[in-house]
Amino acid sequence: DKIETESADYNKDIIRLNQDVEQFNNTEFSSQAEFNTARSGLLARANQLDAQRDIINGEVAEYETLRGELTKIASQSEALNRSIDSNLAPAPSL
């Protein structure tokens, strides 16, 4: 499903970002400009992943809302079916 695919992609991207942050933390930069450029790239990716996480969380919330509505409708439908499917004796024939 869409949410599962997006979540899996997000998790893979988080792993890659964490690996790159670790590499960044172990790098000796030759200049402040090089450091700032690398750091800015990591921050941009982190911000993009935060936005992606917010989108996924919104989709999950919408799914849960729709699931709750479906459960309520299914319950009402079941109650209506039970009321229609009664075990009353048939009307006498003349």
Stockholm file with secondary structure:
# STOCKHOLM 1.0

chainA/1-94         DKIETESADYNKDIIRLNQDVEQFNNTEFSSQAEFNTARSGLLARANQLDAQRDIINGEVAEYETLRGELTKIASQSEALNRSIDSNLAPAPSL
#=GR chainA/1-94 SS CHHHHHHHHHHHHHHHHHHHHHHHHTCCCSSHHHHHHHHHHHHHHHHHHHHHHHHHHHHHHHHHHHHHHHHHHHHHHHHHHHHHSCCCCCCCCC
#=GC SS_cons        CHHHHHHHHHHHHHHHHHHHHHHHHTCCCSSHHHHHHHHHHHHHHHHHHHHHHHHHHHHHHHHHHHHHHHHHHHHHHHHHHHHHSCCCCCCCCC
//
